[in-house]
Amino acid sequence: MDKKGRIGSYIVSFDTFLLLPVVKGNKISTRVIERNGELNVPRKPIHIVKKSCSYYGGSLQNSTNTAKLAIGKRHKTPIIIAHDFGVPYIFLPTMSPNSEQNSWVSYSAIDNIEPDNLGCILYLENGLSFKFDISATTMFRQFAVATLLEKNFLKKQRQLNRPSNFDFPDED
């Protein structure tokens, strides 16, 4: 990876693929994996997600509530952090979002998921792979739920662009 650095504040973008917690002593920071590099942020992954939701005009709570309305109450609900020109940017948690060991994965960055012993290996579109201590079945379920969230979002976007069926009366 070319870009490697440390930054104090970070907002996710379409180039953000993973937010991985790094525990050193009693401190938790985030290893951010991007399309073309990685960096360390001295904040917890949940802090980056909350700050990013806020930056793009929402909140983690609102994103979670919106997702639950769209796909029902689910454990570890994927969320839409932001969207651009009708393309949602969905992140899915690997554990409970409030868990300090939770990683956030970009739905659109996932190329494949393979079982590996008691966990799984996630293959990303940039050619990198990462092992997670969650079952492949759980990760596939998270991916499927994120797909339902994306489908619901796109359906609403089409509804927004539909022609009106209301006929206006002619004025004299």
For each residue, the residues with C-beta under 8 A, 3 or more apart:
1: 4 36 37 38
2: 36 37
3: 34 36 37 38 39
4: 1 37 38 39
5: 39 40
6: 39 40 41 42
7: 10 39 40 41
8: 41 42 43
9: 41 43 51
10: 7 30 32 39 41 43 48 51
11: 48 51 52 55
12: 16 19 48 49 52 81 82 89 91 106
13: 16
14: 84 89 108
15: 34 35 36
16: 12 13 19 32 33 34 106
17: 33 34 35 105 106 109 124 125 126 128
18: 31 32 33 103 104 105 106 109 124 130
19: 12 16 30 31 32 33 45 48 49 91 103 104
20: 30 31 32 33 45 103 130
21: 28 29 30 31 44 45 100 101 102 103
22: 28 29 30 31 40
23: 27 28 100
24: 27 29
25:
26:
27: 23 24 42
28: 21 22 23 44 100
29: 21 22 24 40 41 42 43 44
30: 10 19 20 21 22 40 41 43 44 45 47 48
31: 18 19 20 21 22 38 39 40
32: 10 16 18 19 20 38 39 40 41 48
33: 16 17 18 19 20 38 124 128 130
34: 3 15 16 17 37 38 39
35: 15 17 109 125 126
36: 1 2 3 15 126
37: 1 2 3 4 34
38: 1 3 4 31 32 33 34
39: 3 4 5 6 7 10 31 32 34
40: 5 6 7 22 29 30 31 32
41: 6 7 8 9 10 29 30 32 48
42: 6 8 27 29
43: 8 9 10 29 30 47 48 51
44: 21 28 29 30 47 48 100
45: 19 20 21 30 48 49 102 103 104
46: 49 50 60 97 98 102
47: 30 43 44 50 51
48: 10 11 12 19 30 32 41 43 44 45 51 52 104
49: 12 19 45 46 52 53 60 79 81 91 97 104
50: 46 47 53 54 59 60
51: 9 10 11 43 47 48 54 55
52: 11 12 48 49 55 56 81 82
53: 49 50 56 58 59 60 62 63 79 81 82
54: 50 51 57 58 59
55: 11 51 52
56: 52 53 81 82
57: 54 82
58: 53 54 62 63 81 82
59: 50 53 54 62 63
60: 46 49 50 53 63 64 79 97
61: 64 65
62: 53 58 59 65 66
63: 53 58 59 60 66 67 79 80 81
64: 60 61 67 68 77 79 97
65: 61 62 68 69
66: 62 63 69 70 79 80
67: 63 64 70 71 77 78 79 80 149
68: 64 65 71 72 73 74 77
69: 65 66
70: 66 67 148 149 152 153
71: 67 68 74 77 145 148 149 152
72: 68
73: 68 77
74: 68 71 77 145
75: 96
76: 92 93 94 95 96 97 142
77: 64 67 68 71 73 74 93 97 145
78: 67 90 91 92 93 107 142 145 146 149
79: 49 53 60 63 64 66 67 90 91 92 149
80: 63 66 67 83 88 89 90 149 153
81: 12 49 52 53 56 58 63 89 90 91
82: 12 52 53 56 57 58 88 89
83: 80 86 87 88 89 153
84: 14 87 89
85:
86: 83 154 157
87: 83 84
88: 80 82 83 149 150 153 154
89: 12 14 80 81 82 83 84 106 108
90: 78 79 80 81 106 107 108 146 149 150
91: 12 19 49 78 79 81 104 105 106 107
92: 76 78 79 104 105 107 142 143 145 146
93: 76 77 78 96 97 102 103 104 105 142
94: 76 102 103 104 105 132 134 139 142
95: 76 99 101 102 103 134
96: 75 76 93 99 102
97: 46 49 60 64 76 77 93 102
98: 46 102
99: 95 96 102
100: 21 23 28 44
101: 21 95
102: 21 45 46 93 94 95 96 97 98 99
103: 18 19 20 21 45 93 94 95 132
104: 18 19 45 48 49 91 92 93 94
105: 17 18 91 92 93 94 109 110 122 142
106: 12 16 17 18 89 90 91 109 110
107: 78 90 91 92 110 143 146 147 150
108: 14 89 90 125
109: 17 18 35 105 106 124 125 126
110: 105 106 107 113 122 123 124 125 143
111: 123 124 125
112: 122 123
113: 110 120 121 122 123 136 139 140 143
114: 120 121 123 136
115: 120 135 136
116: 119 120 121 131 136
117:
118: 133 135
119: 116 131 132 133 134 135 136
120: 113 114 115 116 131 132 134 135 136 138 139
121: 113 114 116 129 130 131 132
122: 105 110 112 113 129 130 131 132 139
123: 110 111 112 113 114 128 129
124: 17 18 33 109 110 111 127 128 129 130
125: 17 35 108 109 110 111
126: 17 35 36 109
127: 124
128: 17 33 123 124
129: 121 122 123 124
130: 18 20 33 121 122 124
131: 116 119 120 121 122
132: 94 103 119 120 121 122 139
133: 118 119
134: 94 95 119 120 138 139
135: 115 118 119 120 138 139
136: 113 114 115 116 119 120 139 140
137: 140 141
138: 120 134 135 141 142
139: 94 113 120 122 132 134 135 136 142 143
140: 113 136 137 143 144
141: 137 138 144 145
142: 76 78 92 93 94 105 138 139 145 146
143: 92 107 110 113 139 140 146 147
144: 140 141 147 148
145: 71 74 77 78 92 141 142 148 149
146: 78 90 92 107 142 143 149 150
147: 107 143 144 150 151
148: 70 71 144 145 151 152
149: 67 70 71 78 79 80 88 90 145 146 152 153
150: 88 90 107 146 147 153 154
151: 147 148 154 155
152: 70 71 148 149 155 156
153: 70 80 83 88 149 150 156 157
154: 86 88 150 151 157 158
155: 151 152 158 159
156: 152 153 159 160
157: 86 153 154 160 161
158: 154 155 161 162
159: 155 156 162
160: 156 157
161: 157 158
162: 158 159
163:
164:
165:
166:
167:
168:
169:
170:
171:
172:
